[in-house]
């Protein structure tokens, strides 16, 4: 570990390298480049399809549109820097760059967590209170809930970043992760100086647990209502809109909570790296696949969009999402 002499704040941090040999570094660069391009393509197609398809201008797809934007933001915060470090055989990131990475990543992750909670509520109203769906999930209400999710992410990251980067660091500047993350930075802080930020993390963890409890209760009611649907086709349609969201929530919340509550006795650099990849890199790739595979409306709209783009002689205008 590179030690700092007589300084409380380093000018740069050292990130965890993926490999020591040049061949493996280039392999990691190629792998991350493929992952990043796949995430850009998948989420970009979802955004374009929803924006250009009139019949998808509904609350469920409006929230899915926001989710795609958040996935693009989160993966663009971490992966490009990791690719650059692997390509140029370096592991440094500036102090300002690290603070920016923490700010952006926490904002996107927090907003995504609250947006997934809102999406669970949307599915609950659609299935358990279908007659009131148009009134409860009005356009203005949906925009307000999405804005609250984004705003909560920004507010949370402002407090987190300000607390974390105001702490004096006395344990060097090497982070045991491939991107800047708050728990790794707290490990470098002076003793007892990090307690204020830890208390705030505990508060956020409790609020996150409350969101998960709300999602679980919502889906208990949803499954009870779906099982009472008499027609098999109706049950299949209801499950096709709920199961993708439930899978995304399970993958996202499960990995991130395990990463933060994992006992130090079983912690290791490899396990930390695996968990970080699972909740920061994997969801932006698999979310478009999960939603597109189980959603017939989205697949049909995407197919029509691709046909109109490649086989039509006339340009198809993309309407503004209302």
ABEGO torsion letter per residue (X at the ends): XBBBBGBABBABBBBBBABABAAAAAAAAAAAAAAAAAAAAAAAAAAAAAAABAAABBAAAAAAAAAAAAAAAAAAAAAAAAAAAAAAGBABBBAAAAAAAAAAAAAAAAAAAAAAAAAAAAAAAAAABAAAAAAABBAAAAAAAAAAAAAAAAAAAAAAAAAAAABBBAAEABBABABBBAAAAAAABBBGAAAAAAAAAAAAAAAAAAAAAAAAAAAAAAAAAAAABABAAAAAAAAAAAAAAAAAAAAAAAAAAAAAABBAAABBAAAAAAAAAAAAAAAAAAAAAAAAAABAAAAAAAAAAAAAAAABABBBBBBBBX
